[in-house]
C-alpha cells in the first residue's frame, strides 16, 4: 500500500513562507518542498505536512491570518528507493 503526501500550494512565495512560520509556531510537523509538477507549475514552493489530522488546524491558521493559498492536495508518495543507484 502506498502512502500519501499532503501538500498546500501557493500563488507566491510570501504566503508560503508566512504560513510555514505559523505552522512551526503551532508545533505542526511540516516542511517547505518543491511543488510536485503533477499538481501545478505555480510559484515553485509548497508545504508538505505529515499528518492529515493537522489539516483543520492549518485551515484555522490560514483563515485567522488572511493567507492566500491555491489549495490542499493529496497525492500518492512517489519515491523510488532505487533511484540514483548505480551498479
Buried (B, 14 or more C-beta within 10 A) or exposed (E): EEEEBBBBBBEBEEBBBBBBEBBEEEEBEBEBBEBBEEBBEBBEBBBBBEEEEBBEBBEEBBEEEEBEBBEBBEEEEEEEEEEEEEE
